[in-house]
Amino acid sequence: MAYIQMKQIREDHDLSQKDVADYLGIARSTYASYEIGIRPMPAEYVSRLADFYKTSTDYLLGRTQIQVPYPAQNTK
């Protein structure tokens, strides 16, 4: 599964694959393999990128076209 949204949002933020790979602490080639769908991206990285881009994991995974993240839940 290629993560089309991840490439699009990265480009929308004028970032290179190396920029995102450096943020995640991985090699650029590893990130590239995630972005084009050669390897599945670990959930931890998807979650970190959702926080970084201020969006939802569902958006990054192509499960929704709504880029706005879900509202925070009150845990009290």
All heavy atoms as a GROMACS GRO file, in nm:
protein
  618
    1MET      N    1   0.085  -0.119   0.000
    1MET     CA    2   0.000   0.000   0.000
    1MET      C    3   0.089   0.124   0.000
    1MET      O    4   0.170   0.143   0.088
    1MET     CB    5  -0.089  -0.001   0.124
    1MET     CG    6  -0.161   0.126   0.150
    1MET     SD    7  -0.253   0.116   0.305
    1MET     CE    8  -0.340   0.267   0.294
    2ALA      N    9   0.074   0.206  -0.099
    2ALA     CA   10   0.149   0.331  -0.104
    2ALA      C   11   0.077   0.436  -0.021
    2ALA      O   12  -0.045   0.442  -0.021
    2ALA     CB   13   0.164   0.379  -0.247
    3TYR      N   14   0.152   0.514   0.052
    3TYR     CA   15   0.095   0.618   0.137
    3TYR      C   16   0.092   0.749   0.060
    3TYR      O   17   0.173   0.838   0.082
    3TYR     CB   18   0.176   0.631   0.265
    3TYR     CG   19   0.175   0.504   0.349
    3TYR    CD1   20   0.289   0.427   0.364
    3TYR    CD2   21   0.058   0.464   0.412
    3TYR    CE1   22   0.287   0.312   0.441
    3TYR    CE2   23   0.055   0.350   0.489
    3TYR     CZ   24   0.170   0.274   0.503
    3TYR     OH   25   0.167   0.161   0.579
    4ILE      N   26  -0.003   0.760  -0.033
    4ILE     CA   27  -0.014   0.876  -0.121
    4ILE      C   28  -0.027   1.005  -0.040
    4ILE      O   29   0.035   1.106  -0.072
    4ILE     CB   30  -0.135   0.861  -0.216
    4ILE    CG1   31  -0.126   0.732  -0.297
    4ILE    CG2   32  -0.148   0.983  -0.306
    4ILE    CD1   33  -0.003   0.714  -0.379
    5GLN      N   34  -0.107   1.001   0.066
    5GLN     CA   35  -0.127   1.121   0.147
    5GLN      C   36   0.004   1.166   0.211
    5GLN      O   37   0.025   1.286   0.228
    5GLN     CB   38  -0.231   1.096   0.256
    5GLN     CG   39  -0.368   1.054   0.207
    5GLN     CD   40  -0.439   1.163   0.132
    5GLN    OE1   41  -0.400   1.204   0.025
    5GLN    NE2   42  -0.546   1.211   0.191
    6MET      N   43   0.088   1.072   0.250
    6MET     CA   44   0.214   1.110   0.316
    6MET      C   45   0.304   1.186   0.219
    6MET      O   46   0.370   1.281   0.259
    6MET     CB   47   0.283   0.987   0.371
    6MET     CG   48   0.211   0.932   0.491
    6MET     SD   49   0.313   0.815   0.576
    6MET     CE   50   0.192   0.745   0.685
    7LYS      N   51   0.307   1.144   0.095
    7LYS     CA   52   0.388   1.216  -0.002
    7LYS      C   53   0.330   1.355  -0.026
    7LYS      O   54   0.403   1.454  -0.029
    7LYS     CB   55   0.395   1.139  -0.134
    7LYS     CG   56   0.477   1.210  -0.238
    7LYS     CD   57   0.486   1.133  -0.367
    7LYS     CE   58   0.571   1.210  -0.467
    7LYS     NZ   59   0.580   1.139  -0.595
    8GLN      N   60   0.200   1.361  -0.043
    8GLN     CA   61   0.134   1.489  -0.071
    8GLN      C   62   0.153   1.588   0.043
    8GLN      O   63   0.189   1.704   0.020
    8GLN     CB   64  -0.016   1.467  -0.098
    8GLN     CG   65  -0.086   1.594  -0.142
    8GLN     CD   66  -0.032   1.647  -0.273
    8GLN    OE1   67  -0.020   1.573  -0.371
    8GLN    NE2   68   0.001   1.773  -0.277
    9ILE      N   69   0.131   1.546   0.165
    9ILE     CA   70   0.143   1.638   0.278
    9ILE      C   71   0.289   1.679   0.298
    9ILE      O   72   0.318   1.793   0.334
    9ILE     CB   73   0.079   1.581   0.407
    9ILE    CG1   74   0.050   1.695   0.505
    9ILE    CG2   75   0.164   1.472   0.469
    9ILE    CD1   76  -0.039   1.655   0.621
   10ARG      N   77   0.381   1.588   0.272
   10ARG     CA   78   0.524   1.622   0.282
   10ARG      C   79   0.558   1.731   0.180
   10ARG      O   80   0.623   1.830   0.214
   10ARG     CB   81   0.610   1.497   0.258
   10ARG     CG   82   0.760   1.527   0.253
   10ARG     CD   83   0.842   1.404   0.228
   10ARG     NE   84   0.814   1.333   0.106
   10ARG     CZ   85   0.852   1.372  -0.016
   10ARG    NH1   86   0.919   1.483  -0.033
   10ARG    NH2   87   0.823   1.298  -0.122
   11GLU      N   88   0.511   1.712   0.058
   11GLU     CA   89   0.537   1.812  -0.046
   11GLU      C   90   0.466   1.943  -0.016
   11GLU      O   91   0.521   2.050  -0.044
   11GLU     CB   92   0.496   1.757  -0.182
   11GLU     CG   93   0.587   1.645  -0.229
   11GLU     CD   94   0.543   1.580  -0.358
   11GLU    OE1   95   0.426   1.600  -0.401
   11GLU    OE2   96   0.624   1.507  -0.418
   12ASP      N   97   0.345   1.937   0.040
   12ASP     CA   98   0.272   2.058   0.077
   12ASP      C   99   0.348   2.140   0.182
   12ASP      O  100   0.334   2.262   0.188
   12ASP     CB  101   0.133   2.025   0.133
   12ASP     CG  102   0.037   1.976   0.025
   12ASP    OD1  103   0.069   1.988  -0.096
   12ASP    OD2  104  -0.070   1.924   0.063
   13HIS      N  105   0.429   2.073   0.264
   13HIS     CA  106   0.509   2.140   0.366
   13HIS      C  107   0.651   2.171   0.317
   13HIS      O  108   0.738   2.208   0.396
   13HIS     CB  109   0.515   2.054   0.493
   13HIS     CG  110   0.390   2.060   0.574
   13HIS    ND1  111   0.279   1.985   0.544
   13HIS    CD2  112   0.359   2.134   0.683
   13HIS    CE1  113   0.185   2.011   0.632
   13HIS    NE2  114   0.230   2.101   0.717
   14ASP      N  115   0.674   2.152   0.187
   14ASP     CA  116   0.805   2.178   0.125
   14ASP      C  117   0.918   2.103   0.195
   14ASP      O  118   1.026   2.159   0.221
   14ASP     CB  119   0.836   2.328   0.121
   14ASP     CG  120   0.740   2.404   0.031
   14ASP    OD1  121   0.703   2.349  -0.075
   14ASP    OD2  122   0.701   2.516   0.066
   15LEU      N  123   0.893   1.977   0.227
   15LEU     CA  124   0.993   1.894   0.292
   15LEU      C  125   1.041   1.787   0.196
   15LEU      O  126   0.965   1.739   0.111
   15LEU     CB  127   0.934   1.827   0.416
   15LEU     CG  128   0.888   1.919   0.528
   15LEU    CD1  129   0.810   1.841   0.632
   15LEU    CD2  130   1.007   1.990   0.590
   16SER      N  131   1.166   1.749   0.212
   16SER     CA  132   1.220   1.638   0.133
   16SER      C  133   1.201   1.508   0.212
   16SER      O  134   1.171   1.510   0.332
   16SER     CB  135   1.369   1.660   0.107
   16SER     OG  136   1.442   1.651   0.229
   17GLN      N  137   1.221   1.397   0.145
   17GLN     CA  138   1.216   1.269   0.217
   17GLN      C  139   1.324   1.267   0.325
   17GLN      O  140   1.302   1.213   0.433
   17GLN     CB  141   1.236   1.152   0.120
   17GLN     CG  142   1.117   1.127   0.032
   17GLN     CD  143   1.136   1.009  -0.060
   17GLN    OE1  144   1.250   0.969  -0.088
   17GLN    NE2  145   1.027   0.954  -0.108
   18LYS      N  146   1.437   1.326   0.298
   18LYS     CA  147   1.545   1.330   0.398
   18LYS      C  148   1.503   1.410   0.520
   18LYS      O  149   1.534   1.370   0.633
   18LYS     CB  150   1.673   1.387   0.338
   18LYS     CG  151   1.787   1.393   0.442
   18LYS     CD  152   1.920   1.398   0.380
   18LYS     CE  153   2.036   1.407   0.475
   18LYS     NZ  154   2.018   1.367   0.612
   19ASP      N  155   1.433   1.521   0.500
   19ASP     CA  156   1.385   1.601   0.614
   19ASP      C  157   1.297   1.517   0.706
   19ASP      O  158   1.314   1.518   0.828
   19ASP     CB  159   1.304   1.722   0.566
   19ASP     CG  160   1.385   1.824   0.489
   19ASP    OD1  161   1.507   1.836   0.516
   19ASP    OD2  162   1.326   1.891   0.403
   20VAL      N  163   1.205   1.445   0.647
   20VAL     CA  164   1.112   1.364   0.727
   20VAL      C  165   1.185   1.246   0.790
   20VAL      O  166   1.164   1.214   0.908
   20VAL     CB  167   0.993   1.315   0.642
   20VAL    CG1  168   0.901   1.226   0.723
   20VAL    CG2  169   0.916   1.434   0.586
   21ALA      N  170   1.274   1.184   0.715
   21ALA     CA  171   1.353   1.073   0.769
   21ALA      C  172   1.437   1.119   0.887
   21ALA      O  173   1.443   1.050   0.990
   21ALA     CB  174   1.443   1.014   0.660
   22ASP      N  175   1.498   1.236   0.876
   22ASP     CA  176   1.577   1.290   0.988
   22ASP      C  177   1.488   1.313   1.109
   22ASP      O  178   1.529   1.283   1.223
   22ASP     CB  179   1.646   1.420   0.948
   22ASP     CG  180   1.762   1.400   0.852
   22ASP    OD1  181   1.805   1.283   0.832
   22ASP    OD2  182   1.808   1.501   0.795
   23TYR      N  183   1.367   1.364   1.090
   23TYR     CA  184   1.274   1.385   1.200
   23TYR      C  185   1.241   1.253   1.270
   23TYR      O  186   1.235   1.247   1.393
   23TYR     CB  187   1.145   1.451   1.150
   23TYR     CG  188   1.036   1.457   1.252
   23TYR    CD1  189   1.040   1.550   1.356
   23TYR    CD2  190   0.929   1.369   1.247
   23TYR    CE1  191   0.941   1.554   1.452
   23TYR    CE2  192   0.829   1.373   1.344
   23TYR     CZ  193   0.836   1.465   1.446
   23TYR     OH  194   0.736   1.469   1.541
   24LEU      N  195   1.225   1.147   1.191
   24LEU     CA  196   1.192   1.016   1.248
   24LEU      C  197   1.315   0.942   1.299
   24LEU      O  198   1.302   0.842   1.370
   24LEU     CB  199   1.121   0.930   1.144
   24LEU     CG  200   0.983   0.978   1.100
   24LEU    CD1  201   0.932   0.891   0.984
   24LEU    CD2  202   0.885   0.978   1.215
   25GLY      N  203   1.434   0.990   1.262
   25GLY     CA  204   1.557   0.924   1.305
   25GLY      C  205   1.587   0.796   1.226
   25GLY      O  206   1.642   0.701   1.281
   26ILE      N  207   1.552   0.797   1.098
   26ILE     CA  208   1.574   0.680   1.012
   26ILE      C  209   1.643   0.725   0.884
   26ILE      O  210   1.655   0.844   0.856
   26ILE     CB  211   1.440   0.609   0.978
   26ILE    CG1  212   1.344   0.704   0.905
   26ILE    CG2  213   1.376   0.552   1.104
   26ILE    CD1  214   1.214   0.639   0.859
   27ALA      N  215   1.687   0.628   0.805
   27ALA     CA  216   1.752   0.659   0.677
   27ALA      C  217   1.649   0.707   0.576
   27ALA      O  218   1.533   0.665   0.579
   27ALA     CB  219   1.822   0.534   0.624
   28ARG      N  220   1.692   0.793   0.485
   28ARG     CA  221   1.602   0.842   0.381
   28ARG      C  222   1.547   0.728   0.298
   28ARG      O  223   1.430   0.725   0.262
   28ARG     CB  224   1.674   0.943   0.290
   28ARG     CG  225   1.576   1.010   0.192
   28ARG     CD  226   1.635   1.039   0.055
   28ARG     NE  227   1.697   0.927  -0.010
   28ARG     CZ  228   1.632   0.836  -0.085
   28ARG    NH1  229   1.502   0.841  -0.100
   28ARG    NH2  230   1.699   0.739  -0.142
   29SER      N  231   1.632   0.630   0.267
   29SER     CA  232   1.586   0.517   0.186
   29SER      C  233   1.478   0.436   0.257
   29SER      O  234   1.386   0.384   0.192
   29SER     CB  235   1.704   0.428   0.147
   29SER     OG  236   1.768   0.376   0.263
   30THR      N  237   1.487   0.427   0.388
   30THR     CA  238   1.385   0.358   0.466
   30THR      C  239   1.253   0.434   0.458
   30THR      O  240   1.147   0.375   0.431
   30THR     CB  241   1.428   0.342   0.612
   30THR    OG1  242   1.549   0.268   0.617
   30THR    CG2  243   1.321   0.271   0.694
   31TYR      N  244   1.261   0.565   0.478
   31TYR     CA  245   1.138   0.645   0.467
   31TYR      C  246   1.080   0.635   0.326
   31TYR      O  247   0.959   0.620   0.310
   31TYR     CB  248   1.162   0.792   0.504
   31TYR     CG  249   1.036   0.871   0.486
   31TYR    CD1  250   0.935   0.864   0.579
   31TYR    CD2  251   1.015   0.946   0.370
   31TYR    CE1  252   0.815   0.931   0.560
   31TYR    CE2  253   0.895   1.013   0.349
   31TYR     CZ  254   0.796   1.005   0.445
   31TYR     OH  255   0.677   1.069   0.424
   32ALA      N  256   1.164   0.642   0.224
   32ALA     CA  257   1.116   0.632   0.086
   32ALA      C  258   1.042   0.500   0.063
   32ALA      O  259   0.938   0.497  -0.002
   32ALA     CB  260   1.232   0.645  -0.012
   33SER      N  261   1.094   0.392   0.121
   33SER     CA  262   1.028   0.262   0.104
   33SER      C  263   0.891   0.259   0.172
   33SER      O  264   0.800   0.191   0.126
   33SER     CB  265   1.117   0.148   0.154
   33SER     OG  266   1.129   0.150   0.294
   34TYR      N  267   0.876   0.334   0.280
   34TYR     CA  268   0.744   0.347   0.344
   34TYR      C  269   0.650   0.429   0.255
   34TYR      O  270   0.535   0.390   0.233
   34TYR     CB  271   0.753   0.417   0.479
   34TYR     CG  272   0.834   0.348   0.585
   34TYR    CD1  273   0.900   0.423   0.682
   34TYR    CD2  274   0.844   0.210   0.593
   34TYR    CE1  275   0.972   0.362   0.783
   34TYR    CE2  276   0.918   0.149   0.693
   34TYR     CZ  277   0.981   0.225   0.788
   34TYR     OH  278   1.054   0.166   0.888
   35GLU      N  279   0.700   0.541   0.207
   35GLU     CA  280   0.616   0.634   0.132
   35GLU      C  281   0.564   0.573   0.002
   35GLU      O  282   0.451   0.600  -0.038
   35GLU     CB  283   0.695   0.761   0.103
   35GLU     CG  284   0.611   0.875   0.052
   35GLU     CD  285   0.688   1.004   0.037
   35GLU    OE1  286   0.747   1.026  -0.071
   35GLU    OE2  287   0.692   1.082   0.134
   36ILE      N  288   0.643   0.489  -0.063
   36ILE     CA  289   0.597   0.429  -0.188
   36ILE      C  290   0.534   0.291  -0.168
   36ILE      O  291   0.489   0.229  -0.264
   36ILE     CB  292   0.710   0.422  -0.294
   36ILE    CG1  293   0.826   0.336  -0.247
   36ILE    CG2  294   0.756   0.562  -0.331
   36ILE    CD1  295   0.935   0.316  -0.352
   37GLY      N  296   0.530   0.245  -0.044
   37GLY     CA  297   0.457   0.123  -0.014
   37GLY      C  298   0.534  -0.006  -0.027
   37GLY      O  299   0.475  -0.114  -0.028
   38ILE      N  300   0.666   0.002  -0.036
   38ILE     CA  301   0.746  -0.120  -0.042
   38ILE      C  302   0.746  -0.190   0.094
   38ILE      O  303   0.743  -0.312   0.101
   38ILE     CB  304   0.891  -0.089  -0.087
   38ILE    CG1  305   0.890  -0.041  -0.232
   38ILE    CG2  306   0.981  -0.211  -0.072
   38ILE    CD1  307   1.024   0.007  -0.281
   39ARG      N  308   0.750  -0.110   0.200
   39ARG     CA  309   0.747  -0.163   0.337
   39ARG      C  310   0.637  -0.093   0.414
   39ARG      O  311   0.613   0.027   0.393
   39ARG     CB  312   0.881  -0.134   0.407
   39ARG     CG  313   0.998  -0.203   0.344
   39ARG     CD  314   1.131  -0.158   0.400
   39ARG     NE  315   1.139  -0.169   0.545
   39ARG     CZ  316   1.245  -0.136   0.616
   39ARG    NH1  317   1.352  -0.088   0.555
   39ARG    NH2  318   1.246  -0.148   0.745
   40PRO      N  319   0.569  -0.165   0.504
   40PRO     CA  320   0.468  -0.098   0.586
   40PRO      C  321   0.535  -0.008   0.690
   40PRO      O  322   0.637  -0.044   0.749
   40PRO     CB  323   0.392  -0.213   0.653
   40PRO     CG  324   0.486  -0.329   0.650
   40PRO     CD  325   0.576  -0.309   0.530
   41MET      N  326   0.479   0.110   0.710
   41MET     CA  327   0.533   0.203   0.808
   41MET      C  328   0.485   0.163   0.948
   41MET      O  329   0.366   0.141   0.967
   41MET     CB  330   0.489   0.346   0.777
   41MET     CG  331   0.547   0.448   0.874
   41MET     SD  332   0.499   0.618   0.836
   41MET     CE  333   0.610   0.654   0.704
   42PRO      N  334   0.576   0.154   1.044
   42PRO     CA  335   0.535   0.122   1.180
   42PRO      C  336   0.436   0.226   1.235
   42PRO      O  337   0.447   0.346   1.205
   42PRO     CB  338   0.666   0.125   1.260
   42PRO     CG  339   0.773   0.101   1.159
   42PRO     CD  340   0.723   0.165   1.033
   43ALA      N  341   0.341   0.179   1.312
   43ALA     CA  342   0.237   0.266   1.369
   43ALA      C  343   0.296   0.383   1.446
   43ALA      O  344   0.242   0.494   1.441
   43ALA     CB  345   0.143   0.186   1.457
   44GLU      N  346   0.408   0.362   1.514
   44GLU     CA  347   0.472   0.469   1.591
   44GLU      C  348   0.509   0.586   1.499
   44GLU      O  349   0.489   0.702   1.534
   44GLU     CB  350   0.598   0.417   1.661
   44GLU     CG  351   0.678   0.525   1.728
   44GLU     CD  352   0.814   0.476   1.778
   44GLU    OE1  353   0.840   0.355   1.778
   44GLU    OE2  354   0.895   0.562   1.815
   45TYR      N  355   0.561   0.556   1.380
   45TYR     CA  356   0.600   0.662   1.287
   45TYR      C  357   0.478   0.732   1.229
   45TYR      O  358   0.479   0.854   1.212
   45TYR     CB  359   0.687   0.605   1.174
   45TYR     CG  360   0.821   0.554   1.217
   45TYR    CD1  361   0.893   0.469   1.134
   45TYR    CD2  362   0.879   0.589   1.338
   45TYR    CE1  363   1.017   0.420   1.171
   45TYR    CE2  364   1.002   0.541   1.376
   45TYR     CZ  365   1.071   0.457   1.293
   45TYR     OH  366   1.195   0.410   1.329
   46VAL      N  367   0.374   0.657   1.198
   46VAL     CA  368   0.251   0.718   1.146
   46VAL      C  369   0.195   0.814   1.251
   46VAL      O  370   0.157   0.927   1.219
   46VAL     CB  371   0.146   0.611   1.109
   46VAL    CG1  372   0.017   0.677   1.064
   46VAL    CG2  373   0.200   0.518   1.000
   47SER      N  374   0.194   0.772   1.375
   47SER     CA  375   0.144   0.856   1.484
   47SER      C  376   0.229   0.982   1.501
   47SER      O  377   0.177   1.093   1.516
   47SER     CB  378   0.141   0.776   1.614
   47SER     OG  379   0.095   0.854   1.720
   48ARG      N  380   0.361   0.966   1.498
   48ARG     CA  381   0.450   1.082   1.512
   48ARG      C  382   0.432   1.180   1.397
   48ARG      O  383   0.433   1.303   1.418
   48ARG     CB  384   0.596   1.036   1.520
   48ARG     CG  385   0.628   0.971   1.655
   48ARG     CD  386   0.772   0.927   1.666
   48ARG     NE  387   0.863   1.041   1.650
   48ARG     CZ  388   0.992   1.028   1.621
   48ARG    NH1  389   1.045   0.908   1.605
   48ARG    NH2  390   1.067   1.134   1.607
   49LEU      N  391   0.413   1.129   1.276
   49LEU     CA  392   0.393   1.217   1.161
   49LEU      C  393   0.257   1.288   1.169
   49LEU      O  394   0.246   1.404   1.130
   49LEU     CB  395   0.405   1.139   1.031
   49LEU     CG  396   0.547   1.096   0.994
   49LEU    CD1  397   0.547   1.014   0.866
   49LEU    CD2  398   0.640   1.216   0.982
   50ALA      N  399   0.156   1.220   1.219
   50ALA     CA  400   0.025   1.285   1.235
   50ALA      C  401   0.039   1.403   1.331
   50ALA      O  402  -0.016   1.510   1.306
   50ALA     CB  403  -0.078   1.185   1.286
   51ASP      N  404   0.111   1.384   1.440
   51ASP     CA  405   0.134   1.495   1.534
   51ASP      C  406   0.216   1.606   1.468
   51ASP      O  407   0.184   1.724   1.482
   51ASP     CB  408   0.207   1.446   1.659
   51ASP     CG  409   0.122   1.357   1.748
   51ASP    OD1  410  -0.003   1.358   1.734
   51ASP    OD2  411   0.181   1.286   1.832
   52PHE      N  412   0.319   1.569   1.394
   52PHE     CA  413   0.406   1.664   1.327
   52PHE      C  414   0.329   1.750   1.228
   52PHE      O  415   0.345   1.871   1.223
   52PHE     CB  416   0.519   1.587   1.256
   52PHE     CG  417   0.614   1.673   1.178
   52PHE    CD1  418   0.707   1.753   1.243
   52PHE    CD2  419   0.612   1.672   1.039
   52PHE    CE1  420   0.796   1.832   1.170
   52PHE    CE2  421   0.701   1.749   0.966
   52PHE     CZ  422   0.793   1.830   1.032
   53TYR      N  423   0.244   1.685   1.147
   53TYR     CA  424   0.167   1.756   1.045
   53TYR      C  425   0.035   1.811   1.098
   53TYR      O  426  -0.038   1.877   1.024
   53TYR     CB  427   0.138   1.664   0.927
   53TYR     CG  428   0.259   1.626   0.845
   53TYR    CD1  429   0.289   1.493   0.820
   53TYR    CD2  430   0.341   1.723   0.789
   53TYR    CE1  431   0.398   1.457   0.741
   53TYR    CE2  432   0.451   1.688   0.711
   53TYR     CZ  433   0.479   1.555   0.688
   53TYR     OH  434   0.587   1.520   0.609
   54LYS      N  435   0.004   1.782   1.225
   54LYS     CA  436  -0.122   1.826   1.287
   54LYS      C  437  -0.243   1.776   1.208
   54LYS      O  438  -0.330   1.852   1.168
   54LYS     CB  439  -0.123   1.977   1.304
   54LYS     CG  440  -0.016   2.027   1.400
   54LYS     CD  441  -0.017   2.176   1.414
   54LYS     CE  442   0.084   2.230   1.510
   54LYS     NZ  443   0.212   2.171   1.521
   55THR      N  444  -0.245   1.646   1.186
   55THR     CA  445  -0.353   1.581   1.115
   55THR      C  446  -0.381   1.448   1.183
   55THR      O  447  -0.327   1.420   1.289
   55THR     CB  448  -0.317   1.563   0.965
   55THR    OG1  449  -0.434   1.523   0.894
   55THR    CG2  450  -0.206   1.464   0.943
   56SER      N  451  -0.467   1.367   1.124
   56SER     CA  452  -0.499   1.236   1.183
   56SER      C  453  -0.421   1.126   1.112
   56SER      O  454  -0.379   1.141   0.996
   56SER     CB  455  -0.649   1.207   1.172
   56SER     OG  456  -0.686   1.184   1.037
   57THR      N  457  -0.404   1.016   1.181
   57THR     CA  458  -0.341   0.900   1.118
   57THR      C  459  -0.428   0.849   1.004
   57THR      O  460  -0.376   0.804   0.902
   57THR     CB  461  -0.315   0.788   1.220
   57THR    OG1  462  -0.438   0.753   1.284
   57THR    CG2  463  -0.212   0.830   1.325
   58ASP      N  464  -0.559   0.857   1.018
   58ASP     CA  465  -0.648   0.814   0.911
   58ASP      C  466  -0.623   0.895   0.783
   58ASP      O  467  -0.627   0.840   0.673
   58ASP     CB  468  -0.795   0.827   0.951
   58ASP     CG  469  -0.841   0.711   1.038
   58ASP    OD1  470  -0.769   0.610   1.049
   58ASP    OD2  471  -0.951   0.722   1.095
   59TYR      N  472  -0.598   1.024   0.796
   59TYR     CA  473  -0.568   1.106   0.678
   59TYR      C  474  -0.438   1.059   0.613
   59TYR      O  475  -0.431   1.040   0.491
   59TYR     CB  476  -0.559   1.255   0.715
   59TYR     CG  477  -0.521   1.339   0.596
   59TYR    CD1  478  -0.614   1.371   0.498
   59TYR    CD2  479  -0.391   1.384   0.579
   59TYR    CE1  480  -0.580   1.445   0.386
   59TYR    CE2  481  -0.354   1.459   0.468
   59TYR     CZ  482  -0.450   1.489   0.372
   59TYR     OH  483  -0.414   1.562   0.261
   60LEU      N  484  -0.335   1.038   0.694
   60LEU     CA  485  -0.207   0.995   0.639
   60LEU      C  486  -0.217   0.860   0.570
   60LEU      O  487  -0.149   0.834   0.471
   60LEU     CB  488  -0.100   0.988   0.749
   60LEU     CG  489  -0.057   1.122   0.808
   60LEU    CD1  490   0.045   1.099   0.918
   60LEU    CD2  491  -0.003   1.215   0.702
   61LEU      N  492  -0.303   0.773   0.622
   61LEU     CA  493  -0.318   0.640   0.565
   61LEU      C  494  -0.417   0.634   0.450
   61LEU      O  495  -0.443   0.528   0.394
   61LEU     CB  496  -0.360   0.542   0.675
   61LEU     CG  497  -0.257   0.522   0.786
   61LEU    CD1  498  -0.315   0.438   0.898
   61LEU    CD2  499  -0.129   0.461   0.733
   62GLY      N  500  -0.476   0.749   0.415
   62GLY     CA  501  -0.568   0.754   0.304
   62GLY      C  502  -0.707   0.702   0.335
   62GLY      O  503  -0.786   0.673   0.245
   63ARG      N  504  -0.742   0.693   0.465
   63ARG     CA  505  -0.874   0.643   0.505
   63ARG      C  506  -0.978   0.753   0.505
   63ARG      O  507  -1.097   0.725   0.515
   63ARG     CB  508  -0.864   0.579   0.642
   63ARG     CG  509  -0.776   0.455   0.643
   63ARG     CD  510  -0.759   0.398   0.782
   63ARG     NE  511  -0.888   0.383   0.846
   63ARG     CZ  512  -0.937   0.269   0.891
   63ARG    NH1  513  -0.868   0.160   0.880
   63ARG    NH2  514  -1.056   0.265   0.948
   64THR      N  515  -0.935   0.878   0.500
   64THR     CA  516  -1.026   0.993   0.494
   64THR      C  517  -0.957   1.104   0.415
   64THR      O  518  -0.834   1.108   0.408
   64THR     CB  519  -1.065   1.043   0.634
   64THR    OG1  520  -1.158   1.150   0.622
   64THR    CG2  521  -0.944   1.092   0.713
   65GLN      N  522  -1.036   1.192   0.360
   65GLN     CA  523  -0.982   1.309   0.290
   65GLN      C  524  -0.986   1.432   0.379
   65GLN      O  525  -0.944   1.540   0.339
   65GLN     CB  526  -1.061   1.335   0.161
   65GLN     CG  527  -1.042   1.226   0.057
   65GLN     CD  528  -0.897   1.212   0.015
   65GLN    OE1  529  -0.833   1.310  -0.021
   65GLN    NE2  530  -0.844   1.092   0.020
   66ILE      N  531  -1.035   1.417   0.501
   66ILE     CA  532  -1.044   1.528   0.596
   66ILE      C  533  -0.911   1.541   0.667
   66ILE      O  534  -0.870   1.451   0.740
   66ILE     CB  535  -1.159   1.505   0.697
   66ILE    CG1  536  -1.291   1.494   0.620
   66ILE    CG2  537  -1.163   1.617   0.800
   66ILE    CD1  538  -1.407   1.448   0.704
   67GLN      N  539  -0.845   1.653   0.645
   67GLN     CA  540  -0.710   1.672   0.697
   67GLN      C  541  -0.709   1.719   0.843
   67GLN      O  542  -0.612   1.698   0.914
   67GLN     CB  543  -0.634   1.771   0.610
   67GLN     CG  544  -0.486   1.772   0.637
   67GLN     CD  545  -0.410   1.852   0.533
   67GLN    OE1  546  -0.465   1.895   0.432
   67GLN    NE2  547  -0.283   1.872   0.556
   68VAL      N  548  -0.818   1.778   0.890
   68VAL     CA  549  -0.825   1.829   1.027
   68VAL      C  550  -0.825   1.713   1.124
   68VAL      O  551  -0.900   1.616   1.106
   68VAL     CB  552  -0.954   1.914   1.046
   68VAL    CG1  553  -0.964   1.965   1.189
   68VAL    CG2  554  -0.956   2.028   0.946
   69PRO      N  555  -0.741   1.716   1.229
   69PRO     CA  556  -0.737   1.605   1.324
   69PRO      C  557  -0.865   1.596   1.406
   69PRO      O  558  -0.941   1.691   1.416
   69PRO     CB  559  -0.616   1.638   1.412
   69PRO     CG  560  -0.602   1.784   1.404
   69PRO     CD  561  -0.650   1.822   1.265
   70TYR      N  562  -0.884   1.482   1.466
   70TYR     CA  563  -0.998   1.463   1.553
   70TYR      C  564  -0.986   1.552   1.676
   70TYR      O  565  -0.875   1.580   1.720
   70TYR     CB  566  -1.006   1.317   1.600
   70TYR     CG  567  -1.010   1.218   1.487
   70TYR    CD1  568  -0.910   1.123   1.472
   70TYR    CD2  569  -1.114   1.219   1.395
   70TYR    CE1  570  -0.914   1.032   1.368
   70TYR    CE2  571  -1.119   1.127   1.291
   70TYR     CZ  572  -1.018   1.034   1.278
   70TYR     OH  573  -1.022   0.946   1.176
   71PRO      N  574  -1.099   1.596   1.733
   71PRO     CA  575  -1.088   1.677   1.856
   71PRO      C  576  -1.033   1.592   1.971
   71PRO      O  577  -1.056   1.472   1.977
   71PRO     CB  578  -1.232   1.721   1.882
   71PRO     CG  579  -1.318   1.635   1.800
   71PRO     CD  580  -1.234   1.578   1.690
   72ALA      N  581  -0.961   1.659   2.060
   72ALA     CA  582  -0.905   1.591   2.176
   72ALA      C  583  -1.018   1.542   2.267
   72ALA      O  584  -1.120   1.608   2.282
   72ALA     CB  585  -0.813   1.684   2.253
   73GLN      N  586  -0.997   1.429   2.329
   73GLN     CA  587  -1.094   1.372   2.422
   73GLN      C  588  -1.062   1.416   2.563
   73GLN      O  589  -0.946   1.418   2.603
   73GLN     CB  590  -1.090   1.219   2.416
   73GLN     CG  591  -1.130   1.162   2.282
   73GLN     CD  592  -1.277   1.180   2.254
   73GLN    OE1  593  -1.359   1.171   2.345
   73GLN    NE2  594  -1.311   1.210   2.131
   74ASN      N  595  -1.163   1.450   2.637
   74ASN     CA  596  -1.148   1.482   2.779
   74ASN      C  597  -1.141   1.351   2.855
   74ASN      O  598  -1.236   1.273   2.851
   74ASN     CB  599  -1.266   1.568   2.828
   74ASN     CG  600  -1.245   1.617   2.968
   74ASN    OD1  601  -1.154   1.574   3.036
   74ASN    ND2  602  -1.332   1.706   3.013
   75THR      N  603  -1.031   1.326   2.923
   75THR     CA  604  -1.011   1.196   2.990
   75THR      C  605  -1.051   1.199   3.137
   75THR      O  606  -1.023   1.108   3.210
   75THR     CB  607  -0.864   1.152   2.978
   75THR    OG1  608  -0.780   1.253   3.034
   75THR    CG2  609  -0.828   1.128   2.832
   76LYS      N  610  -1.116   1.305   3.183
   76LYS     CA  611  -1.158   1.311   3.324
   76LYS      C  612  -1.282   1.232   3.348
   76LYS      O  613  -1.369   1.216   3.275
   76LYS     CB  614  -1.181   1.456   3.365
   76LYS     CG  615  -1.052   1.532   3.375
   76LYS     CD  616  -1.078   1.670   3.429
   76LYS     CE  617  -0.948   1.746   3.439
   76LYS     NZ  618  -0.964   1.875   3.497
   0.00000   0.00000   0.00000
